[in-house]
Amino acid sequence: MRTVEPLEYYRRFLKENCRSISTADGSALVKLGNTTVVCGVKAEFAAPPVDAPDKGYVVPNVDLPPLCSSRFRTGPPGEEAQVTSQFIADVIENSQIIKKEDLCISPGKLAWVLYCDLICLDYDGNILDACTFALLAALKNVQLPEVTINEETALAEVNLKKKSYLNVRTNPVATSFAVLDDTLLIVDPTGEEEHLSTGTLTIVTDEEGKLCCLHKPGGSGLTGAKLQDCMSRAVTRHKEVSRLLDGVLQSMEHK
C-alpha cells in the first residue's frame, strides 16, 4: 500500500527537469513512476478578448500519442486526452495559477497567449498528477520579454534583453487515488491499478490547503470519512512536492 508521507517516495518517483526544451519560453519534464510528461510553454501575441480587453489567454493541450502507450491510436485526440486537457484547463481557471490580467500588455490592443502543450512520453497511469506537476514547473521558469507599444507607429516593440518571470500566484498540486473493492485507497495508481479499480479520484490543492479542483469520473462512491482522508493526504503530498520543486528551481538559479 503506497503512502504519501515519506520524502524518499517522491525522490524515487518524481523527477523534474526544468527548461528541458530550449526553443520554448518555459518547459519541464516530469517523471512520476513510469509515467513521463513533458510540458512546453510558448508565448505569442494576440488581441485581447472583446468581452475582457484587459486579459490574456492560457491555452492548454494534452497529447497522448501512440508512442507513450499501445492503448492510444493516431488521429484526433481520444476521450482521455480531451478529458485531461479539460482537467488542466479547470485547474488553471479554478486555482488562478496565472491571472489573465497579468498577461495583458495594452488593454484592448495587445496581450500574451500562453500555449501550454503537454505531451506524454511514457504512460503508466496517473496522467492527471503528472500533467499538473509538469504545467506548474514549466510556468515557473517562463520568462517574457518587456513589450511596449510605440505611440507613433502603434506597433509592439520587444526588448529581448529585459525579461521577467511570470507571476505564478498559486501552486496547485494534484493527488490521485484509485478505489479497490470499494474500500481500499491507492495513492498514485499505476495504469494496471487504475484498470482494476472500481473508481478514481483526483484532488487538487494549493499551498494554503484550499481545494482547487476535484475530479471523480463516476465509479464507486466514497464516504465522508474516506473523502476527508483523501483531502488530508493531498495536503501532505502538496508540501512534499512543493519542497522538491523549490529545490529544483533553486538549483537552476545557482547554475
Secondary structure, DSSP 8 states (H G I E B T S, - for coil): ---S--HHHHHHHEEEEET--TTSSEEEEEEETTEEEEEEEEEEEE---TT-TT--EEEEEEE--GGG-TT--SSS--HHHHHHHHHHHHHHHHHTSS-GGGGEEETTTEEEEEEEEEEEEE--S-HHHHHHHHHHHHHTT-EEEEEEE-TTT--EEEEEEEEEE-------EEEEEEEETTTEEEES--HHHHHH-SEEEEEEE-TTS-EEEEE--SSS---HHHHHHHHHHHHHHHHHHHHHHHHHHHHHHT-
